[in-house]
């Protein structure tokens, strides 16, 4: 088994590990994801531009993420809530930072582009994007839609993200997002997802793009609660 899919062991002060039966690890160094079981099952992700994930072929990005092994069902509701704080070095060089996404499970031959649902930070604030299509095959690039943008989201401060979604490619999808208790988006009757044999899966952590090889992001999550997403990624002992 390759190192980046191995269990992450934590310091002796707060023993815990990532549940590899539920989550895959996508990061450069194996010790760039840390668990503190004494602080609401806190998970810290560290992503460096000079330490790329082995499967990222482009040199303009870095990631430290957990990928749920559970595939979601279409036409059913999913909910999640988490608290997150972001720190960054060379912040001005960062053009895009993803702090949560539902990625499609593409059929063979499909183009892998924008995920069905993405929560991300841009230079003007937090944004929510969706993508979807009822086409049986999508071998070509496709567009995504920014549903909301410019939402206040300060680095170095804790924020709460609460989301309810229904994935559907029959224009029956819905999405409700709250940040720090304020509803920033409520939309229904849309496509969220693609006409694939298997539904999407949840990913979170720190995934960003930058033109500086000195850029570094630390994302800390606490109080993570996922419904039908894949369960807790943390095992505390």
VOBA-1610 file (N, C-alpha, C; in pm, whole numbers, padded with zeros to 5 digits, always signed):
BEGIN
Unk+00085-00120+00000Unk+00000+00000+00000Unk+00089+00124+00000Unk+00056+00221-00081Unk+00138+00340-00093Unk+00123+00428+00031Unk+00228+00506+00066Unk+00229+00581+00192Unk+00112+00675+00211Unk+00065+00741+00103Unk-00039+00841+00123Unk-00176+00780+00148Unk-00188+00648+00145Unk-00314+00583+00182Unk-00301+00510+00316Unk-00189+00524+00381Unk-00169+00457+00507Unk-00238+00533+00620Unk-00256+00466+00734Unk-00312+00531+00852Unk-00217+00638+00901Unk-00273+00754+00938Unk-00193+00863+00993Unk-00186+00846+01144Unk-00067+00829+01199Unk-00049+00817+01342Unk-00022+00954+01401Unk-00069+00979+01522Unk-00066+01110+01582Unk+00030+01112+01701Unk+00060+01231+01752Unk+00154+01247+01863Unk+00102+01175+01987Unk+00192+01144+02079Unk+00155+01070+02198Unk+00063+01151+02289Unk+00060+01283+02274Unk-00021+01368+02361Unk-00170+01356+02326Unk-00203+01323+02205Unk-00344+01311+02164Unk-00355+01198+02063Unk-00366+01077+02115Unk-00361+00959+02030Unk-00489+00946+01947Unk-00474+00927+01820Unk-00587+00908+01731Unk-00536+00870+01594Unk-00625+00835+01506Unk-00585+00801+01370Unk-00702+00820+01276Unk-00671+00823+01148Unk-00774+00831+01045Unk-00827+00691+01017Unk-00958+00679+01008Unk-01022+00551+00980Unk-01005+00520+00831Unk-00908+00436+00799Unk-00879+00406+00659Unk-00984+00315+00595Unk-01075+00262+00676Unk-01187+00187+00618Unk-01292+00282+00561Unk-01290+00408+00607Unk-01389+00505+00563Unk-01330+00612+00471Unk-01201+00642+00487Unk-01142+00755+00416Unk-01007+00720+00355Unk-00982+00771+00235Unk-00851+00772+00174Unk-00782+00904+00206Unk-00651+00904+00204Unk-00573+01023+00233Unk-00504+01070+00106Unk-00519+01198+00075Unk-00455+01256-00043Unk-00370+01374+00003Unk-00241+01351+00013Unk-00152+01455+00062Unk-00010+01423+00020Unk+00077+01523+00034Unk+00217+01502-00001Unk+00288+01416+00103Unk+00297+01469+00225Unk+00364+01396+00331Unk+00262+01329+00422Unk+00293+01211+00468Unk+00201+01134+00548Unk+00167+01205+00679Unk+00259+01288+00732Unk+00234+01354+00860Unk+00177+01495+00844Unk+00115+01524+00731Unk+00055+01656+00713Unk-00092+01658+00751Unk-00143+01549+00807Unk-00277+01545+00864Unk-00264+01495+01007Unk-00318+01575+01100Unk-00304+01544+01242Unk-00440+01542+01309Unk-00458+01452+01405Unk-00582+01440+01480Unk-00557+01469+01627Unk-00644+01551+01688Unk-00639+01576+01832Unk-00775+01537+01890Unk-00780+01423+01953Unk-00906+01371+02005Unk-00957+01449+02125Unk-00871+01529+02186Unk-00911+01604+02305Unk-00982+01735+02270Unk-00984+01774+02145Unk-01045+01900+02103Unk-01151+01873+01996Unk-01265+01817+02039Unk-01376+01790+01949Unk-01331+01715+01824Unk-01244+01617+01844Unk-01192+01539+01731Unk-01133+01630+01624Unk-01051+01722+01667Unk-00991+01821+01577Unk-00901+01754+01473Unk-00915+01798+01348Unk-00829+01749+01240Unk-00758+01868+01177Unk-00626+01863+01173Unk-00547+01971+01112Unk-00484+01921+00983Unk-00505+01997+00876Unk-00450+01966+00744Unk-00344+02071+00710Unk-00229+02028+00663Unk-00122+02118+00621Unk-00089+02088+00475Unk-00101+02190+00390Unk-00072+02174+00247Unk+00035+02274+00205Unk+00140+02226+00139Unk+00252+02309+00094Unk+00270+02296-00056Unk+00298+02410-00121Unk+00323+02405-00265Unk+00449+02325-00299Unk+00545+02321-00208Unk+00669+02247-00235Unk+00659+02100-00194Unk+00538+02056-00162Unk+00517+01917-00123Unk+00388+01865-00186Unk+00387+01849-00319Unk+00263+01811-00389Unk+00225+01665-00366Unk+00096+01639-00382Unk+00047+01502-00381Unk+00099+01432-00506Unk+00134+01308-00494Unk+00203+01236-00601Unk+00119+01225-00729Unk-00014+01228-00716Unk-00099+01213-00834Unk-00142+01346-00896Unk-00103+01458-00835Unk-00128+01588-00896Unk-00020+01615-01000Unk-00059+01623-01125Unk+00037+01637-01233Unk+00077+01783-01259Unk-00008+01878-01216Unk+00022+02019-01238Unk+00095+02076-01117Unk+00185+02172-01141Unk+00265+02227-01033Unk+00208+02357-00977Unk+00079+02382-01003Unk+00016+02506-00957Unk-00079+02483-00840Unk-00069+02367-00774Unk-00163+02334-00668Unk-00100+02245-00562Unk-00165+02245-00445Unk-00123+02159-00335Unk-00247+02115-00260Unk-00239+02000-00196Unk-00355+01950-00124Unk-00315+01866-00004Unk-00405+01864+00092Unk-00400+01775+00207Unk-00547+01747+00240Unk-00598+01633+00195Unk-00741+01608+00202Unk-00773+01465+00245Unk-00896+01450+00293Unk-00953+01319+00318Unk-01066+01297+00219Unk-01068+01178+00162Unk-01168+01142+00061Unk-01252+01026+00114Unk-01382+01050+00130Unk-01470+00946+00179Unk-01480+00832+00079Unk-01480+00710+00130Unk-01497+00594+00044Unk-01645+00568+00013Unk-01734+00633+00088Unk-01877+00608+00068Unk-01930+00688-00050Unk-01999+00623-00138Unk-02062+00688-00253Unk-02208+00719-00218Unk-02250+00840-00248Unk-02383+00885-00210Unk-02488+00842-00312Unk-02611+00836-00266Unk-02724+00802-00353Unk-02787+00931-00406Unk-02828+00929-00532Unk-02902+01041-00586Unk-03045+01041-00529Unk-03108+01158-00536Unk-03247+01177-00493Unk-03265+01153-00343Unk-03162+01177-00264Unk-03174+01167-00118Unk-03099+01284-00054Unk-03146+01326+00064Unk-03087+01441+00132Unk-02959+01403+00205Unk-02865+01497+00204Unk-02739+01482+00276Unk-02718+01609+00357Unk-02670+01596+00479Unk-02642+01714+00560Unk-02505+01701+00624Unk-02442+01815+00645Unk-02313+01817+00714Unk-02294+01950+00783Unk-02212+01949+00887Unk-02180+02070+00961Unk-02039+02058+01014Unk-01964+02167+01008Unk-01830+02166+01064Unk-01784+02308+01096Unk-01689+02317+01187Unk-01622+02442+01219Unk-01483+02437+01158Unk-01440+02549+01099Unk-01310+02550+01032Unk-01242+02684+01051Unk-01110+02679+01064Unk-01027+02799+01069Unk-00911+02780+00972Unk-00878+02886+00898Unk-00775+02878+00794Unk-00661+02975+00826Unk-00539+02927+00809Unk-00420+03010+00816Unk-00343+02992+00684Unk-00278+03098+00637Unk-00208+03088+00510Unk-00081+03172+00509Unk+00023+03120+00448Unk+00144+03195+00416Unk+00142+03224+00266Unk+00186+03343+00227Unk+00176+03388+00088Unk+00030+03389+00043Unk-00057+03442+00129Unk-00201+03442+00102Unk-00234+03511-00030Unk-00165+03622-00060Unk-00197+03698-00181Unk-00171+03620-00309Unk-00093+03513-00299Unk-00063+03432-00417Unk-00168+03324-00440Unk-00256+03303-00342Unk-00355+03196-00351Unk-00477+03245-00427Unk-00511+03179-00536Unk-00623+03220-00620Unk-00751+03144-00589Unk-00737+03026-00530Unk-00854+02941-00508Unk-00821+02841-00399Unk-00910+02831-00298Unk-00888+02740-00186Unk-01017+02665-00158Unk-01015+02533-00174Unk-01132+02450-00153Unk-01132+02397-00011Unk-01244+02416+00061Unk-01255+02366+00198Unk-01368+02264+00211Unk-01411+02210+00101Unk-01512+02105+00103Unk-01571+02086-00036Unk-01586+01962-00079Unk-01644+01937-00210Unk-01704+01797-00216Unk-01807+01784-00298Unk-01860+01654-00335Unk-01815+01627-00478Unk-01729+01528-00494Unk-01669+01498-00623Unk-01747+01388-00693Unk-01757+01398-00825Unk-01830+01294-00898Unk-01748+01166-00911Unk-01820+01055-00922Unk-01759+00927-00954Unk-01785+00903-01102Unk-01693+00947-01185Unk-01716+00950-01329Unk-01724+00811-01390Unk-01814+00797-01488Unk-01817+00676-01568Unk-01694+00674-01660Unk-01661+00556-01711Unk-01546+00543-01800Unk-01566+00633-01923Unk-01464+00712-01954Unk-01468+00798-02071Unk-01521+00937-02045Unk-01578+00961-01926Unk-01629+01093-01894Unk-01515+01190-01862Unk-01538+01315-01891Unk-01443+01421-01857Unk-01455+01451-01707Unk-01342+01456-01639Unk-01342+01488-01497Unk-01307+01634-01479Unk-01407+01714-01451Unk-01386+01857-01435Unk-01434+01905-01300Unk-01519+02007-01302Unk-01568+02064-01179Unk-01654+01964-01101Unk-01644+01963-00971Unk-01727+01872-00890Unk-01872+01918-00888Unk-01966+01829-00858Unk-02107+01868-00849Unk-02133+01978-00746Unk-02054+01981-00638Unk-02073+02081-00534Unk-01939+02114-00470Unk-01911+02244-00462Unk-01782+02287-00407Unk-01801+02408-00317Unk-01735+02406-00201Unk-01728+02520-00109Unk-01585+02570-00113Unk-01565+02694-00151Unk-01428+02741-00170Unk-01415+02889-00139Unk-01290+02930-00116Unk-01256+03069-00091Unk-01181+03124-00212Unk-01225+03243-00257Unk-01155+03318-00359Unk-01112+03451-00297Unk-01046+03535-00373Unk-00994+03659-00318Unk-01103+03752-00265Unk-01227+03735-00313Unk-01336+03822-00267Unk-01423+03758-00161Unk-01388+03638-00116Unk-01464+03574-00010Unk-01505+03432-00045Unk-01595+03378+00036Unk-01640+03240+00018Unk-01738+03231-00099Unk-01735+03117-00170Unk-01823+03096-00284Unk-01873+02952-00285Unk-01991+02932-00343Unk-02048+02799-00359Unk-02071+02776-00508Unk-02021+02662-00559Unk-02036+02627-00700Unk-02109+02494-00712Unk-02186+02480-00820Unk-02246+02351-00851Unk-02223+02319-00999Unk-02232+02191-01031Unk-02223+02145-01169Unk-02309+02021-01183Unk-02363+01999-01304Unk-02445+01880-01324Unk-02494+01869-01467Unk-02531+01747-01503Unk-02581+01722-01638Unk-02659+01591-01640Unk-02766+01589-01717Unk-02846+01468-01733Unk-02796+01381-01848Unk-02695+01430-01921Unk-02643+01352-02034Unk-02585+01220-01984Unk-02611+01114-02060Unk-02561+00982-02021Unk-02410+00975-02026Unk-02348+01057-02111Unk-02202+01062-02121Unk-02159+01208-02131Unk-02053+01242-02061Unk-01999+01379-02066Unk-01848+01372-02094Unk-01812+01336-02218Unk-01671+01322-02252Unk-01601+01456-02277Unk-01673+01565-02269Unk-01620+01696-02304Unk-01623+01788-02181Unk-01544+01895-02180Unk-01547+01990-02069Unk-01686+02051-02053Unk-01719+02090-01931Unk-01850+02146-01902Unk-01834+02265-01807Unk-01939+02343-01796Unk-01937+02461-01711Unk-01982+02428-01569Unk-01946+02516-01478Unk-02006+02511-01346Unk-02069+02646-01318Unk-02153+02652-01215Unk-02228+02773-01184Unk-02194+02821-01044Unk-02158+02948-01034Unk-02137+03006-00902Unk-02274+03047-00848Unk-02317+02980-00744Unk-02449+03007-00688Unk-02448+03128-00595Unk-02335+03151-00530Unk-02319+03267-00443Unk-02170+03293-00429Unk-02133+03417-00407Unk-01992+03453-00391Unk-01977+03576-00305Unk-01852+03606-00270Unk-01824+03726-00192Unk-01872+03720-00049Unk-01893+03599+00004Unk-01938+03585+00142Unk-01819+03608+00236Unk-01841+03691+00338Unk-01733+03723+00432Unk-01681+03596+00498Unk-01550+03578+00489Unk-01486+03460+00544Unk-01341+03497+00573Unk-01313+03529+00698Unk-01180+03578+00737Unk-01087+03465+00777Unk-00964+03473+00735Unk-00862+03379+00780Unk-00828+03410+00926Unk-00786+03306+00998Unk-00748+03325+01138Unk-00866+03335+01232Unk-00988+03310+01184Unk-01108+03312+01266Unk-01188+03184+01242Unk-01254+03137+01349Unk-01337+03018+01335Unk-01467+03052+01262Unk-01509+02963+01172Unk-01635+02977+01101Unk-01710+02844+01107Unk-01842+02853+01109Unk-01925+02734+01103Unk-01991+02724+00965Unk-01983+02606+00905Unk-02046+02579+00776Unk-02150+02470+00796Unk-02273+02497+00753Unk-02382+02402+00766Unk-02450+02389+00629Unk-02467+02266+00586Unk-02514+02243+00449Unk-02613+02128+00443Unk-02719+02147+00365Unk-02812+02040+00331Unk-02825+02036+00179Unk-02812+01918+00121Unk-02815+01907-00024Unk-02892+01783-00067Unk-02952+01793-00184Unk-03012+01679-00251Unk-02951+01672-00390Unk-02880+01563-00417Unk-02814+01547-00547Unk-02912+01486-00647Unk-02921+01551-00761Unk-03012+01505-00865Unk-02968+01563-00999Unk-02975+01483-01106Unk-02949+01535-01241Unk-03079+01542-01322Unk-03193+01542-01250Unk-03325+01557-01313Unk-03386+01693-01280Unk-03301+01790-01252Unk-03344+01925-01214Unk-03435+01922-01092Unk-03402+01831-01000Unk-03477+01820-00876Unk-03385+01835-00755Unk-03264+01885-00779Unk-03170+01902-00670Unk-03202+02025-00586Unk-03149+02028-00465Unk-03166+02144-00379Unk-03039+02164-00297Unk-03022+02287-00250Unk-02901+02320-00174Unk-02931+02436-00081Unk-02905+02414+00047Unk-02919+02518+00149Unk-02786+02526+00224Unk-02729+02644+00229Unk-02599+02663+00295Unk-02608+02778+00395Unk-02558+02753+00515Unk-02548+02856+00618Unk-02402+02870+00659Unk-02356+02993+00676Unk-02222+03020+00727Unk-02235+03110+00849Unk-02182+03063+00960Unk-02191+03136+01087Unk-02335+03169+01123Unk-02426+03076+01094Unk-02566+03092+01129Unk-02648+03172+01031Unk-02584+03230+00930Unk-02655+03311+00832Unk-02675+03232+00703Unk-02798+03225+00656Unk-02825+03154+00531Unk-02773+03235+00414Unk-02679+03177+00339Unk-02620+03248+00226Unk-02673+03195+00093Unk-02740+03079+00098Unk-02790+03021-00027Unk-02905+02926+00001Unk-03010+02936-00077Unk-03121+02841-00075Unk-03176+02832-00216Unk-03157+02719-00278Unk-03198+02703-00417Unk-03249+02560-00438Unk-03346+02543-00525Unk-03399+02410-00556Unk-03438+02405-00703Unk-03467+02284-00751Unk-03502+02267-00892Unk-03383+02281-00984Unk-03265+02236-00939Unk-03143+02248-01018Unk-03077+02112-01033Unk-02982+02104-01126Unk-02899+01985-01139Unk-02778+01999-01046Unk-02760+01899-00960Unk-02638+01887-00879Unk-02591+01743-00895Unk-02497+01720-00984Unk-02450+01585-01009Unk-02467+01545-01154Unk-02412+01427-01186Unk-02407+01381-01324Unk-02473+01244-01336Unk-02510+01212-01459Unk-02576+01085-01487Unk-02472+00973-01491Unk-02424+00939-01372Unk-02323+00834-01357Unk-02383+00713-01286Unk-02319+00599-01304Unk-02368+00477-01240Unk-02356+00485-01088Unk-02254+00557-01041Unk-02229+00569-00897Unk-02232+00717-00860Unk-02288+00747-00746Unk-02303+00885-00702Unk-02173+00947-00653Unk-02178+01074-00611Unk-02059+01146-00568Unk-02011+01106-00430Unk-01896+01160-00391Unk-01840+01132-00258Unk-01783+01261-00200Unk-01771+01265-00069Unk-01730+01384+00005Unk-01578+01390+00021Unk-01521+01512+00007Unk-01379+01537+00032Unk-01366+01668+00110Unk-01271+01673+00202Unk-01247+01798+00272Unk-01103+01803+00322Unk-01061+01924+00359Unk-00923+01947+00403Unk-00876+02081+00353Unk-00762+02083+00287Unk-00707+02204+00225Unk-00657+02169+00087Unk-00713+02236-00013Unk-00673+02214-00153Unk-00672+02352-00219Unk-00556+02397-00262Unk-00548+02534-00313Unk-00457+02543-00435Unk-00471+02657-00504Unk-00388+02688-00620Unk-00312+02817-00595Unk-00186+02821-00639Unk-00101+02937-00613Unk+00010+02943-00717Unk+00061+03065-00739Unk+00176+03081-00829Unk+00306+03101-00751Unk+00303+03074-00620Unk+00422+03086-00536Unk+00457+02951-00477Unk+00584+02913-00489Unk+00626+02784-00433Unk+00644+02790-00281Unk+00621+02910-00223Unk+00631+02925-00078Unk+00494+02927-00010Unk+00389+02916-00086Unk+00254+02920-00030Unk+00228+02797+00056Unk+00156+02821+00165Unk+00128+02714+00261Unk-00006+02744+00327Unk-00087+02641+00343Unk-00219+02657+00405Unk-00234+02555+00517Unk-00288+02602+00630Unk-00326+02514+00740Unk-00477+02530+00759Unk-00550+02421+00752Unk-00695+02421+00774Unk-00724+02328+00891Unk-00792+02382+00993Unk-00825+02304+01112Unk-00976+02290+01121Unk-01023+02167+01136Unk-01166+02138+01144Unk-01198+02083+01283Unk-01312+02127+01337Unk-01361+02075+01464Unk-01511+02049+01455Unk-01558+01961+01543Unk-01701+01935+01552Unk-01763+01890+01422Unk-01693+01807+01349Unk-01741+01762+01218Unk-01855+01661+01235Unk-01970+01692+01176Unk-02085+01602+01181Unk-02137+01581+01038Unk-02131+01457+00993Unk-02173+01423+00858Unk-02289+01325+00863Unk-02392+01351+00786Unk-02505+01259+00773Unk-02502+01197+00635Unk-02489+01065+00630Unk-02489+00992+00503Unk-02373+01029+00411Unk-02267+01086+00468Unk-02152+01126+00387Unk-02041+01022+00396Unk-02027+00958+00509Unk-01921+00860+00525Unk-01884+00836+00669Unk-01958+00900+00761Unk-01927+00884+00901Unk-01802+00959+00942Unk-01767+00948+01068Unk-01649+01019+01118Unk-01521+00957+01064Unk-01426+01040+01019Unk-01298+00987+00972Unk-01200+00959+01085Unk-01242+00994+01209Unk-01149+00990+01323Unk-01175+00869+01411Unk-01067+00802+01449Unk-01073+00698+01552Unk-00993+00749+01671Unk-01058+00765+01786Unk-00988+00808+01908Unk-00973+00688+02001Unk-00862+00686+02071Unk-00830+00572+02158Unk-00818+00617+02303
//
